[in-house]
Amino acid sequence: MSALAPLALTQTQISTTYQKWIDEDVFFIVQPEERGAFEALRSDGERSEFFEQFWKRRDPDPRTSINEMKEEHYRRIAYVNERFREKDKPGWKTERGRTYTSALTKT
């Protein structure tokens, strides 16, 4: 095994994390132009910056250290995954889950 193998594995895992984020975590709240911009990024460093800016734009009170929108969004995902699961479908993919998680952006 080469000395670079662990680095390559870590890079793959990080990329998978960002792919999960765009395809699952923010699937119902990301705007089409944001998705396009994200998909054009070439490095995980750029994706990390995109992630930070994505949540900064949605922070209702940037003066605080907590992003209330981000916290509530992930709380809602956990809630729907626990309550609205249907057989092999996670709660966020159900109609009720989509409605509950995306309603936060419409308030």
C-alpha positions as CSV (number, residue, x, y, z in Angstrom):
1,M,0.0,0.0,0.0
2,S,1.4,3.4,-0.9
3,A,1.9,6.2,1.6
4,L,-0.7,8.3,-0.3
5,A,-3.5,5.7,0.0
6,P,-4.8,7.0,3.4
7,L,-4.9,10.6,2.0
8,A,-6.9,9.4,-1.0
9,L,-9.3,7.6,1.2
10,T,-9.8,10.7,3.3
11,Q,-10.4,12.9,0.3
12,T,-13.0,10.4,-1.0
13,Q,-14.8,10.4,2.4
14,I,-14.8,14.2,2.5
15,S,-16.2,14.4,-1.1
16,T,-18.9,11.8,0.0
17,T,-19.8,14.1,2.9
18,Y,-20.3,17.1,0.7
19,Q,-22.3,15.0,-1.8
20,K,-24.6,13.8,1.0
21,W,-25.0,17.4,2.2
22,I,-26.2,18.6,-1.2
23,D,-28.2,15.5,-2.1
24,E,-29.8,14.9,1.3
25,D,-29.3,17.5,4.0
26,V,-30.2,20.6,2.0
27,F,-32.0,18.9,-0.9
28,F,-35.3,20.7,-0.3
29,I,-33.9,24.2,0.6
30,V,-31.0,24.6,-1.8
31,Q,-31.9,26.9,-4.7
32,P,-31.3,25.6,-8.3
33,E,-28.6,28.3,-8.9
34,E,-26.9,27.3,-5.7
35,R,-26.9,23.7,-6.7
36,G,-25.4,24.6,-10.0
37,A,-22.7,26.6,-8.4
38,F,-22.0,23.8,-5.9
39,E,-21.7,21.2,-8.7
40,A,-19.2,23.4,-10.5
41,L,-16.8,23.5,-7.6
42,R,-13.6,21.5,-8.1
43,S,-12.2,21.0,-4.6
44,D,-13.4,20.3,-1.1
45,G,-11.8,23.5,0.0
46,E,-14.2,25.4,-2.3
47,R,-17.1,23.2,-1.1
48,S,-16.2,24.0,2.5
49,E,-16.3,27.7,1.7
50,F,-19.6,27.2,-0.2
51,F,-21.1,25.4,2.9
52,E,-20.1,28.3,5.2
53,Q,-21.5,30.9,2.9
54,F,-24.7,28.9,2.3
55,W,-25.5,28.9,6.0
56,K,-24.3,32.5,6.5
57,R,-26.9,33.7,3.9
58,R,-29.6,32.0,5.9
59,D,-28.5,33.1,9.4
60,P,-31.4,35.2,10.8
61,D,-29.1,36.9,13.3
62,P,-25.4,37.0,12.3
63,R,-24.5,38.9,15.5
64,T,-24.9,35.6,17.5
65,S,-22.5,32.7,17.4
66,I,-25.3,30.3,16.6
67,N,-27.0,30.0,13.3
68,E,-30.6,29.5,14.4
69,M,-31.7,28.5,10.9
70,K,-29.1,25.8,10.5
71,E,-29.8,24.5,14.0
72,E,-33.6,24.3,13.3
73,H,-33.0,22.8,9.9
74,Y,-31.0,19.9,11.3
75,R,-33.4,19.5,14.3
76,R,-36.2,19.1,11.8
77,I,-34.3,16.5,9.7
78,A,-33.7,14.5,12.8
79,Y,-37.4,14.8,13.8
80,V,-38.8,13.7,10.4
81,N,-36.3,10.8,10.2
82,E,-37.4,9.6,13.5
83,R,-41.2,10.1,13.0
84,F,-42.0,9.9,9.3
85,R,-39.9,6.9,8.1
86,E,-41.8,4.7,5.7
87,K,-40.4,1.1,5.3
88,D,-36.9,1.7,3.7
89,K,-37.5,5.4,3.0
90,P,-35.9,7.9,5.5
91,G,-38.3,10.5,6.9
92,W,-36.8,13.4,5.0
93,K,-37.7,11.7,1.7
94,T,-41.4,11.3,2.5
95,E,-44.0,13.9,1.6
96,R,-44.6,14.8,5.2
97,G,-40.9,15.1,5.8
98,R,-40.3,17.3,2.8
99,T,-43.2,19.6,3.8
100,Y,-42.0,19.9,7.4
101,T,-38.3,20.5,6.6
102,S,-38.9,22.9,3.7
103,A,-41.6,24.9,5.5
104,L,-38.8,26.5,7.5
105,T,-37.6,28.4,4.5
106,K,-41.0,29.8,3.7
107,T,-41.5,31.6,7.0
